Amino acid sequence: MPLFAPVEETEVAEAPTETSPSDWHPVEVRSGGGTPSPAAVRTVLLRPATWPQTWLALAVYWLASRVVMLALLRSGQGDIAREVHFLYRRWSEGFAHGTFPVGDVTWQYPPGAALVMLAPALLPGLSYFQGFVLLSLAADAVVLLLLLRAGSGRPGRSTAGAWLWALALPLLMQLPYARYDLMVTVVAVGALLALPARPRLGGALAGLAALIKLWPVLTVLGTPRGRTTRQTWTALAVSAGGLLLVLCTAFRGALGFLSAQHHRGVEIESLGGTFLHVAEMFGWPGRVVAHYGSLEFTGPYVAEITTASLLLTGTALVWLLMWRVRAARWTPATPYDAALTAVLLFTVTSRVISPQYLVWLIGLGAVCLTMRQTTQRPVAALVLLATAVTTVDYPLFFADVTAATWQGAAIVAVRNALLVAAALVSCVRLWRTSVPHRKRLAELP
């Protein structure tokens, strides 16, 4: 079946019409097309007295948990904010003078990241660190509001996504506010949620997010065939290409990150690193070194594991393309489910699995849970468990991980096993609900 079919209307299943009390909306916020209008949503959000109890409980929990996260960040425990204080701030000074950190092997990011890292320095009256934390907190709040809006007031929707986001992010303690992944996630979540009604906007946002960090390009993989896909993918290409052209024109060394990515090895928290952790317990002679902005293994068989990781990533890409070709049934949740599956596959097969990557997975899992038809509820539960174990890894027992003790190896192994299980379950559930059985192929229109 081709990637682009001429008609898409017959391929999208209708959402169920039943609602539940948890989705009751106290004020009519729908426009003529059935989608809440921005003005009406703003009116409701600014009137807390009209909120249902679930909204109030969510708001109270979000505020309380974020105060705790900010307090942990302010305490300086674990030196988690070191990257913001030293790396991000130093890079922002170079961006202000029109140059990327050419020759700095710790610079691993697409050129759009420069805009995110430069933004805190432009906020008046705040230090760079204060500006960065403020923008991170704002991104966190915007994600919650987007999920709450997407999950409320319409049939087939659920506020479970907003709850997952509110509950899961604090499991990473203060880390989300000390990395720039929240800024990427808010754009990617906005892109996914915009796709059904405004595919061009969704594609444009995905393109912008992909120039900040590459993974959001995968969020458009599950768009229904036909006009929606053409509009989305075209908008993505135009927005990403346009921003890249501007950055390459305005800054020097915008594409320097490509060479640094090429030379990355096996990071100690990656899936490949798990095997080396265990091997070290049995006398493997390798060691851990700071290399290209992360802690990586060096020694025998590292090159082979690096190659195996790249082959697994290639295999994941082939599987995703095969799913795309063979998928014949789309529900309103399919684009969200496919995005989570794709990012999970590329995360677990990557040579690097940093703790902040869980922010992406939490955000995508939350988007899936805004739809009652999603197939990814068990996957979201596994991601939630992996998030909790990730915090045990970093920052709580990171010294054991870097020292390759049995405790450190066990923690990394459990976290990565949960992520692998999540990826496999995600693939199976996505395939079963969208790819028809062979004997039913002839019955399809």
C-alpha positions in Angstrom: 0.0 0.0 0.0 1.5 3.4 -0.9 2.5 6.0 1.6 0.1 8.5 0.1 -3.4 7.2 -0.8 -5.7 9.5 -2.8 -8.6 9.4 -0.2 -8.2 9.4 3.5 -11.8 9.7 4.8 -12.5 6.0 4.8 -9.3 5.2 6.7 -10.1 7.1 9.9 -12.4 5.5 12.4 -14.8 7.6 14.4 -14.2 8.2 18.1 -16.7 6.8 20.6 -19.4 9.2 21.6 -19.8 8.3 25.2 -18.5 10.6 27.9 -17.9 10.3 31.6 -18.4 12.6 34.5 -14.6 13.2 34.7 -14.8 15.0 31.4 -17.7 17.3 32.3 -17.1 20.8 31.3 -18.9 23.5 33.3 -18.9 26.2 30.7 -19.7 25.8 27.0 -16.4 26.4 25.2 -17.0 24.9 21.8 -17.1 26.8 18.6 -19.2 25.9 15.7 -16.9 23.1 14.6 -17.1 21.4 18.0 -13.5 22.4 19.1 -13.0 24.7 22.0 -12.2 28.2 20.8 -9.1 29.8 22.3 -11.1 32.8 23.6 -13.6 30.5 25.4 -10.9 28.4 26.9 -9.1 31.4 28.2 -12.4 32.6 29.8 -12.9 29.3 31.6 -9.2 29.0 32.7 -9.4 32.5 34.2 -12.5 31.6 36.3 -11.4 29.0 38.8 -14.8 29.1 40.5 -16.3 27.4 37.4 -13.7 24.5 37.3 -14.8 21.0 38.1 -13.2 19.3 41.1 -10.8 17.3 39.0 -9.4 20.6 37.5 -9.0 22.1 41.0 -7.2 19.0 42.3 -4.9 19.0 39.3 -4.1 22.6 39.7 -3.3 22.3 43.4 -1.2 19.2 42.9 0.7 20.9 40.0 1.5 24.0 42.1 2.5 22.0 45.2 4.8 19.6 43.3 6.4 22.3 41.3 7.2 24.3 44.4 9.0 21.2 45.7 10.9 20.8 42.4 12.0 24.4 42.5 13.1 24.0 46.1 15.2 21.0 45.2 16.7 23.0 42.4 17.5 25.9 44.7 19.1 23.7 47.2 21.8 22.8 44.7 21.6 19.1 45.6 23.6 16.9 43.2 24.9 19.9 41.2 22.2 19.1 38.7 22.1 22.7 37.4 25.7 22.7 36.5 25.0 22.5 32.7 22.8 25.7 32.9 25.3 27.6 35.0 28.3 26.8 32.9 27.6 25.2 29.5 24.3 26.9 28.5 25.3 30.3 29.8 28.7 30.1 28.0 27.1 29.0 24.8 24.5 31.8 25.0 27.3 34.4 25.1 28.7 33.0 21.9 25.2 33.0 20.3 24.8 36.6 21.2 27.9 37.3 19.1 26.6 35.2 16.1 28.7 32.1 16.5 28.1 28.5 17.5 30.6 26.8 19.9 32.8 25.6 17.0 35.4 23.1 18.3 33.5 22.5 21.6 33.0 18.7 21.6 30.3 19.1 24.3 28.0 20.9 21.7 25.8 18.1 20.5 22.6 19.9 19.5 20.8 21.0 16.3 21.2 24.7 15.5 17.6 25.6 16.7 18.8 24.9 20.3 20.7 28.2 20.1 17.4 30.1 20.2 16.3 28.3 23.4 19.6 28.8 25.1 19.8 32.4 24.1 16.3 33.3 25.3 17.0 33.3 29.1 19.8 35.9 28.6 17.2 38.2 26.9 14.8 38.4 29.9 15.3 41.7 31.7 16.1 41.8 35.4 17.0 38.1 35.7 20.2 36.2 35.8 20.7 33.6 33.1 19.8 30.8 35.5 16.7 32.5 36.8 15.5 33.2 33.2 16.2 29.6 32.2 14.2 28.2 35.2 11.3 30.6 34.5 11.1 29.5 30.9 11.2 25.9 31.9 8.4 26.4 34.4 6.4 28.2 31.8 6.9 25.4 29.3 5.8 22.9 32.0 2.6 24.9 32.6 1.8 25.3 28.9 2.1 21.5 28.4 -0.4 21.0 31.2 -2.8 23.5 29.8 -2.5 22.0 26.3 -3.2 18.5 27.7 -6.1 19.7 29.8 -7.7 21.5 26.9 -7.2 18.5 24.6 -8.7 16.1 27.1 -11.7 18.1 28.2 -15.2 18.9 26.9 -15.3 16.5 23.9 -16.5 13.0 23.4 -13.8 10.4 23.4 -11.4 12.6 25.4 -9.8 12.1 28.8 -7.9 14.2 31.4 -5.7 11.3 32.1 -3.0 12.8 30.0 -2.9 16.0 32.0 -2.7 13.9 35.2 0.1 11.8 33.9 2.1 14.9 33.1 1.5 16.5 36.4 2.3 13.3 38.3 5.3 11.9 36.3 7.5 15.0 35.8 8.2 15.5 39.6 9.5 11.9 39.7 12.6 13.3 37.9 13.0 15.7 40.9 14.6 19.0 39.8 16.2 17.7 36.6 13.5 18.9 34.1 14.1 22.5 35.1 17.9 22.2 34.6 17.8 20.9 31.0 16.3 22.4 27.9 14.2 19.3 27.0 11.0 20.9 28.5 11.2 23.7 25.9 11.4 21.1 23.1 8.6 19.0 24.6 6.2 21.8 24.8 6.6 22.5 21.0 6.3 18.8 20.2 3.2 18.4 22.3 1.7 21.5 20.7 2.5 20.0 17.2 0.8 16.7 17.9 -2.3 18.2 19.4 -2.6 20.6 16.5 -2.4 17.9 13.8 -6.1 16.7 13.7 -7.6 20.2 13.1 -4.7 22.2 11.7 -2.2 19.8 10.1 -0.1 22.7 8.6 0.3 24.2 12.0 1.2 20.9 13.5 3.8 20.2 10.8 5.3 23.6 11.1 5.7 23.3 14.9 7.2 19.8 14.5 9.7 21.2 12.1 10.7 24.0 14.5 11.0 21.5 17.3 13.1 19.2 15.2 15.6 22.0 14.7 15.9 22.3 18.5 16.3 18.6 19.1 15.9 16.0 16.3 13.4 13.6 17.8 10.2 15.7 17.2 10.5 14.9 13.5 9.1 11.4 14.4 5.9 12.9 15.7 4.4 13.3 12.3 5.0 9.6 11.3 1.4 8.6 12.1 -0.6 11.2 10.2 -3.4 9.7 8.1 -2.6 9.2 4.5 -3.7 11.7 1.9 -4.1 15.4 2.2 -3.3 15.5 6.0 0.0 13.8 5.5 0.9 16.0 2.5 0.1 19.2 4.4 1.8 18.1 7.6 5.0 16.8 6.0 5.3 19.8 3.6 4.8 22.3 6.5 7.5 20.4 8.5 10.0 20.6 5.6 9.3 24.2 4.9 9.5 25.4 8.6 12.6 23.3 9.4 14.3 24.3 6.1 13.4 28.0 6.6 14.7 28.1 10.1 17.9 26.2 9.2 18.5 28.7 6.4 18.1 31.6 8.7 20.4 30.1 11.4 23.1 29.2 8.9 22.9 32.8 7.5 22.9 34.5 10.9 25.4 32.3 12.8 28.7 30.8 12.1 29.2 27.0 12.5 25.5 26.1 12.7 26.1 22.6 11.4 29.1 21.8 13.6 27.1 19.5 15.8 27.0 16.8 13.0 30.7 15.9 13.5 30.4 15.6 17.2 27.4 13.3 16.9 29.3 11.1 14.5 32.1 10.5 17.0 29.8 9.6 20.0 30.5 6.3 21.7 28.5 4.1 24.1 27.2 6.1 27.0 27.1 4.4 30.4 23.2 4.6 30.7 22.4 3.3 27.3 21.2 -0.1 26.4 24.7 -1.0 25.1 26.2 0.4 28.2 24.1 -2.0 30.3 25.9 -5.0 28.7 29.3 -3.4 29.4 28.3 -2.7 33.0 27.6 -6.4 33.5 30.8 -7.4 31.5 32.8 -5.2 33.8 31.6 -7.2 36.8 33.2 -10.3 35.2 36.6 -8.7 34.4 36.0 -6.7 31.3 39.0 -4.3 31.2 37.3 -1.1 29.9 36.8 2.1 31.8 34.5 5.1 31.9 35.7 8.4 30.5 34.2 11.9 29.9 33.9 12.0 26.1 31.9 14.3 23.8 29.8 15.7 26.6 28.8 12.5 28.3 30.3 9.6 30.3 31.2 6.8 27.9 32.8 3.4 28.0 36.1 2.8 26.3 37.8 -0.5 25.7 37.4 -3.8 23.9 34.1 -4.4 22.0 32.9 -0.8 22.4 33.2 -0.3 18.7 31.1 -3.4 18.0 28.4 -2.3 20.4 28.3 1.1 18.8 27.8 -0.6 15.4 25.1 -2.8 16.9 23.3 0.2 18.3 23.3 1.9 14.9 22.0 -1.3 13.3 19.2 -1.5 15.8 18.3 2.1 15.0 18.2 1.3 11.3 16.1 -1.8 12.0 13.7 0.4 14.1 13.4 2.8 11.1 12.7 0.0 8.7 10.0 -1.4 11.0 8.3 2.0 11.3 8.3 2.5 7.5 6.9 -1.0 7.1 4.1 -0.1 9.6 3.5 3.1 7.7 3.1 1.2 4.4 0.9 -1.6 5.8 -1.3 0.4 8.2 -4.9 0.5 7.0 -6.9 1.6 10.0 -6.6 5.0 11.6 -8.4 6.1 14.7 -8.1 9.7 16.1 -5.5 8.3 18.5 -3.3 6.6 15.9 -1.0 9.7 15.2 -0.4 10.1 18.9 0.3 6.4 19.4 2.6 6.2 16.5 4.6 9.2 17.7 5.2 7.5 21.1 6.2 4.2 19.5 8.7 5.9 17.1 10.4 8.0 19.8 10.5 5.0 22.2 12.2 2.9 19.5 14.8 5.5 18.7 15.4 6.2 22.4 16.1 2.6 23.4 18.4 1.9 20.4 20.3 5.1 20.9 24.0 5.1 22.0 22.9 7.7 24.6 20.0 7.5 27.0 20.2 10.5 29.3 17.8 10.9 32.2 16.1 14.0 30.6 15.0 11.9 27.7 12.2 10.7 29.9 10.7 14.2 29.7 10.0 13.5 26.0 8.4 10.1 26.7 6.2 11.5 29.5 5.0 14.2 27.2 4.1 11.9 24.3 2.6 9.3 26.7 0.4 12.1 28.1 -0.7 13.1 24.6 -1.8 9.5 24.0 -3.8 9.4 27.2 -5.9 12.4 26.1 -7.7 10.0 23.8 -9.8 7.2 25.1 -9.1 5.1 22.0 -5.3 5.1 22.6 -3.6 1.7 22.6 -0.7 3.0 24.8 -2.0 2.9 28.3 0.2 0.0 29.4 3.1 1.8 27.7 2.5 5.0 29.6 2.5 2.9 32.8 5.9 1.4 31.9 7.3 4.8 31.1 6.1 6.0 34.5 7.9 3.2 36.2 11.0 3.8 34.1 10.9 7.5 35.1 11.0 6.6 38.8 13.9 4.2 38.3 15.7 6.9 36.3 15.8 9.1 39.3 17.3 6.3 41.3 20.0 6.2 38.6 20.5 9.9 38.4 21.0 11.7 40.7 20.5 9.4 43.7 22.9 6.6 42.9 24.9 8.0 40.0 28.2 7.5 41.8 27.5 3.8 41.7 26.6 3.9 38.0 29.8 5.7 37.1 31.9 3.4 39.4 30.2 0.4 37.7 29.2 -1.3 41.0 26.7 -4.1 41.1 24.1 -1.7 42.5 24.7 0.8 39.6 24.6 -1.9 37.0 21.3 -3.3 38.4 19.7 0.1 38.4 20.6 0.9 34.8 19.6 -2.7 33.8 16.1 -2.3 35.4 15.5 1.1 33.9 16.5 0.0 30.4 14.6 -3.2 30.7 11.5 -1.2 31.4 12.1 1.1 28.4 12.7 -2.0 26.1 9.5 -3.5 27.4 7.6 -0.3 26.8 9.0 -0.1 23.2 8.0 -3.7 22.4 4.5 -3.4 23.9 4.1 -0.1 22.1 5.0 -1.7 18.7 2.8 -4.7 19.2 -0.3 -2.7 20.3 0.2 -0.2 17.5 0.6 -2.9 14.8 -2.4 -5.0 16.0 -4.8 -2.1 15.9 -3.8 -0.5 12.6 -2.5 -3.3 10.4 -5.2 -5.8 9.4 -4.7 -9.5 9.5 -3.7 -11.0 6.1 -7.0 -12.9 5.7 -8.9 -9.6 6.1 -6.9 -7.6 3.5 -9.3 -8.5 0.7 -12.2 -7.1 2.7 -10.6 -3.6 2.9 -12.1 -0.9 0.5 
